[in-house]
Amino acid sequence: MSATISQPRSMPRGPMLIFGALALVGIVTFGVGLSQDPERAYRVYLHNWLMWAVLAQGALVLSSAMRLTNANWQGPIHRVLDSMGAFVPLSLLLFVVVWIGRSHLFQWVDPVWAAEHIHGKELWLSDPSTFLRDVVLLAYLAGVSKIYLYMSIRPTLGAARDNPSTPMKGMVDMWTRGWRGEAAERALAEKRCRKMAAVVALSFTIGYSFIATDMIMSLAPHWISTMFPAYFAWGGFLSAVSLATLILLFMRNSDGLAGQFTESRRHDMGKMIFAFSIFWMYLFWSQYLVIWYGNIPEETSFIVARLGTQFVQDTWYLQGFWTRISEPYVKLTLVTWILLWVVPFWVLLGQKPKKTPIILGTVAFGSLFGFWIERYILVTPSLITPEQVLAGAAVTPFGWMEIGVALGFVGLFFLCFLAFAKVFPGAIPAKS
């Protein structure tokens, strides 16, 4: 039996209880929020769904990228990424809640409003065709992800197949039907996975470009940006790299992974966070510079609502700088810049910080937290405008509802992560 196949093991009770409790907290919080302030509840839900859905899919894209580039350094990393992708099917089911709350989120679901305010976009932004399109895309992504995971995991299920005490033995038997032997399965999987990896990567790019347009840009339906879909999808990819790094650092001394997340692999993950954060900033800057230079109200409105009047063409002077920086959402948006680009760039510039667990882990956590704030910034100012905030509307990313629903999504994500590792015991840990 290959050393890359671990024996089946029971679900870790402690973590399952913790993440189950977090999921319950999220469900209860969302339920209470619906009874008190449904607009806020659905807004917070959309913010967190956008965070975790694209992250899970981005994890599979990173796993695919390793296969497409013939990477031979990853060891257990791609197994962690595959397990992160177990959340993808659940994200499809969770999207139903967004559809249920559509009237609280999207003005264009009202055909009368759409006819008056977004003439020419009615065919694209309409209920139910927009949501049906996105459901089809998400279902396709879930299907592609399942096929990729099947091809990737199947060769590691030899031990589970032969062990009668394997949890979920029926599912394991179904996934190993027609077993050819480990050597033959691995050779076949190597060919199939490389082809399927290209499909996963391309599907992610197309699918989440549509999601970014339909679920974020349409919150401010007059705004136009051809760069935004790429910017959003890349953020999902980078957030997956950051979370995978955190998971590997946390589990590096656990059974089966001890000694596997080596200094060299930490260095490689650190280099990815460093380089990909630069590209994230490049995409933002490419989008921002064109908007700033064009100075068209339909385009600048989205920027002004988040970065304030300081960052448009008419106000690049020092007088009144701190007043403009104090406008709604501006400081929070600048925090995302710091966490997602400034800190990763300057802290991970050298080799040693990339190899040092505490430094690399801190930067990775900051990046992940930065993306959670960034998703909040993408959603909230379109629904609660700066003018409404100045008029007294209460808004914060750290309210009881925001924190509670966020914890719920964290719990659901890691329940899927752990459950996948139990059902397919070759996934985590994986020795190399």
HELIX and SHEET records of a PDB file:
HELIX    1   1 ARG A   13  GLN A   36  1                                  24    
HELIX    2   2 PRO A   38  LEU A   68  1                                  31    
HELIX    3   3 ILE A   77  MET A   84  1                                   8    
HELIX    4   4 GLY A   85  PHE A   87  5                                   3    
HELIX    5   5 VAL A   88  ILE A  100  1                                  13    
HELIX    6   6 ARG A  102  LEU A  105  1                                   4    
HELIX    7   7 GLN A  107  VAL A  109  5                                   3    
HELIX    8   8 PRO A  111  HIS A  117  1                                   7    
HELIX    9   9 SER A  129  ILE A  153  1                                  25    
HELIX   10  10 ARG A  154  THR A  156  5                                   3    
HELIX   11  11 GLY A  158  ASP A  162  1                                   5    
HELIX   12  12 LYS A  169  TRP A  175  1                                   7    
HELIX   13  13 GLU A  182  MET A  215  1                                  34    
HELIX   14  14 MET A  217  LEU A  219  5                                   3    
HELIX   15  15 PHE A  228  MET A  251  1                                  24    
HELIX   16  16 GLU A  263  GLY A  294  1                                  32    
HELIX   17  17 PRO A  297  LEU A  307  1                                  11    
HELIX   18  18 THR A  309  PHE A  311  5                                   3    
HELIX   19  19 GLN A  313  THR A  315  5                                   3    
HELIX   20  20 PHE A  321  ILE A  325  1                                   5    
HELIX   21  21 VAL A  330  TRP A  337  1                                   8    
HELIX   22  22 ILE A  338  VAL A  342  3                                   5    
HELIX   23  23 VAL A  343  VAL A  347  1                                   5    
HELIX   24  24 GLN A  351  LYS A  355  1                                   5    
HELIX   25  25 PRO A  357  LEU A  383  1                                  27    
HELIX   26  26 PRO A  386  LEU A  390  1                                   5    
HELIX   27  27 TRP A  400  VAL A  423  1                                  24    
END                                                                             
